[in-house]
Amino acid sequence: MPPARKKPRTYDPARIRAAVTAQFGHVADAVRELDAQQLARPSGVGHWSVADLAGHIAWIADSLAGSLARPPAAVAELPAVEWPFATASLAGKISEAARETLAGAPLPELYERAGARMAEALAANPGSRVLDLWIGDMTLADFLVTRTVELVVHTDDLNRATGLDVPIERQALAACTRLLADALAVKAPGGSVEVRVPPFAVVQCIEGPRHTRGTPPNVVETDPLTWIRLAAGRTGWAEALAQARVSASGERADLSALLPLMG
């Protein structure tokens, strides 16, 4: 008999809304303090400058409000856990839309406008609202979980590019870590490798012998930010191992062929 299908992870909608709002606020506070020299630096994300990265983060909030302003879709098609795999095909389209939406306005003004629009839209819509999105129709509740990924990944990008220490909300970090860990288990289903990202996530993945008790023979363990950087393509598997930011034991404990999860 095949193993029972694991139930999808659930998230507390109120906490996710609060985490998204708070994380956007942290970035907004930091961006207001950046000078022209800092904004001109390379961000480490493609060809973007820090100014481009900051503008994109503002667009994350602005586009969420825009999605809620459109008529709702009928049925959700894309669960949050499958969202990471759909990001690569839309990267260029999203960058172009962000440039068109945000062109011309000073960054503080963009953040003020985007934050206000997002807050108003979230207050007016329940989590069950189905959004008509390029990436696939999703409930607002699920889409907000994906916003924790976008905001945490790009907050980390901003910190590394500028030397700032923009806070990362614990609830946002937890949701981001868990969603990306669950996505790995969807991409490579199985039970031969246990991936541990304390204190937020433990998943099993990769076909092969399944352990039932005691310490599994194949274990990967890392911290949340390193896991997020691996999943988002910000660091490589070999680099993380060499710097002792990942421990991997067992002949199957090699995730290099499965990473990154996002485009």
N, C-alpha and C positions, 0 to 999 in steps of 0.2 A: 504494500500500500504506500503511495507517495506521501511525503510529509505534509501535514496540514499547512495551508497557506497562511503566512503571517499577516495579521491585521495591519493596515497602514497606521503609522504613528499619528497621533493626534496632538494638536497644539492648543494652548489656551488662547482663544481669540483676543481677549482683552489685553493679555500680557504681550502678545505679538504686536497689536496696535500701539501699545505704549512704547514698546521697544523700537519700532520703526520711527515713531515720532521723535523719541528722545535721541536716537542715533543721528537722524537728520539734523536735529538741533545742535548736537555736538559739532558736526561738520560745519554747519552754518557759522557757529561761533568762531571756529578756527579760520575759516576762509576769510572772514572779515579782517583778520589780522595779517594776512599775507601781503607782502609788498610786491612791487613789480618784478624785482629780481627773483624772488621765490616763485612767482607765477610763471616766469619764463623758463624755469628749469624743466628738463625732461622728466616725465612722470614715471617712466619705466613701463608704461602700458602702450605698446605699439609706438606710433609717432606722436602721441599726445604730449603736450606740455602739461605742467601742473594746472595752468588755467583751463585747458581743455578738460582735464580730469575733474576739476571743480565744477565746471559747467555741466558735465555729464551727471554728476551727483545731484545737482539742482534739477536736472531733467527727470531723474528717477521719481522725484516727488511730483513734479509738474505733470508728467505723463500719467501717473496714477490718477491724479485729479481729472485729467482729460479722458481717461478710460471710463471713469464713473460718470462723466457728462454725456457719454454716448448711450443710445438705447441698449438695454441689457440683452445678452444672448439668451437662448432658450435653455440650453443644456451644457453643463461643464464637460469638456472633452479631455482636458489635460490635468492630471493630478500634480501636486507640487513636486513629488519625488521624480517625475519624469521631465520636469522643466529644465534641469541642467543640460540634458542631451539636445534640447531644441535651440540652445542659445547660439551655437556657432553659425547656423544658417542665416541668422538675422543681425549679426554684429554690424555689418556695413550699413544696413537699412536703419538700424537704431542710431548709429553715429551720425548719419545724415539728418535724420529727423531731429536729433538733439541740436545740431548746429543751426538748423532752420528755425527751431522754436526759440532758441536762446540768443541768437545773434544780436549784437548791438548793445544790449543792456549791461550795466556794471554788475559784477558778481553779487555784491550785497543786495542789490535790488532784485536780482533773479532769485536769490534765496528767500528774501522776504515774501515775494509773490508766490513762489512755489510752495513754501511752507504754509502760507495762509490758505491757498487753494486746496492743498492736501488735507489740512485740518477740517476745513468746511465740508469737503466731499466725504471724508471718513465719518464725520458726525451724522451725515444724512443717509448713510447706506449700511445695511446689515451685512454680515459676513456671507450670507447665502446668495447675495447678488452675484449674478454670473456676468463676467466681463467679456466683451467682444475684443479679443486681442490678436495681434499678428501671430503670436507664437502658438495660439490655440486657446479656446474659450476656457476660462478658469473661474472658480468662485473667488470672491474678494478675499475670503479667509485664507485660501490656499495661495493666492497671489501675494498676499502680505508676507507669508512665510518666505517666499522667494525674494521679497524686498530686503529681508534681513541678510540674505546672501549678498545681494548687490551692495548694500550699504557697508557691511563688514569688510568685504573684499576691497572695496574702493577706499574705505577709511584706512585700511592697512596700506594700500598703495600710497595714499596721501602722506601717511606717517613716514614711510620709507623714502619717499621722494623729497620731503622737506625737512626731516628731522624733528617734526612736531610729535607731540604725544596726545593726539586726539583720543579721548576715551572711547572704549568700545563697550556698549551696554552688555552686561552679562546675559540677559535674556536674548538679545540679538545674537551674541556669540554662540549661545547654546543652540538656538534654532538653526543657525547657519551650519554649525558642525553636524547636527543630527540629520538635517536634510541631505547634506553631501555624503555622509556615511551611508544613509539609506539608499541613496542613488548608486553608490558603489555596489551594494548588495543586489540591486535591481539589474545593474549592468553585468555582474558576474555572479549569478545565483549559485548557491551551494553552501556547504558547511565545513570545508576542509581548512579554512583560514579564519582566524578570529582577529578582527581589527578593533583595537581599543583606542579611544580618544578620551581619556579621563579629563574632567569628571562627567562628560556629557553623553558619550555614545559608545556602544559596543555592538558590532554587527558581525555576522558570519557571511562568508562569500566564497566563491570559487568551487567548482565541482571537485569531488574527490571524497575520500573517507571522512565520515562525519564523526567527531568525537562526542561522547555522551557524558563523560564525567572527568573530573580532574583538570589539569592543565592541558589545553589542546596542543598538538604537536607543531602547529604552525601559527605563530602569533606576530602581529604587527602592532606596535604601540608608538604613539606620538602625541604631541600636545595640540590643542585646538588650532592655534594660528598656523603651525606647520602643516597640519592636515588641510586646512583651508587653502594655503598656498599651493600645496600639491594638487588638490582637486581643481583649483582655478588656473593652474599652469604658471604660477608665479615662481615656483622653484621646481627642480627636477628630482626624481627619485634618487639617483646616484649622488647628487649634491647633498640631499638631506641625510642620506646614510653616512656619507663621508664626514659630515659635520656633527654626527651623533645626535641629530634631531629626530631620527627615527630609529627604533630598534626592530629588527626582523629576524625571527628564529624559525627554522624549519625549511625544508626544501621547496615548499610551495609559497613561502612568505615573500614573494616578489611581486609588487603591484605595478612595476614600471610599464607593463604593456596595457594597463587599464587606466592610466593617468595621462593627462588631466581628464576630468569628467566634463568640464565646460570648455566651450570653444573660445 
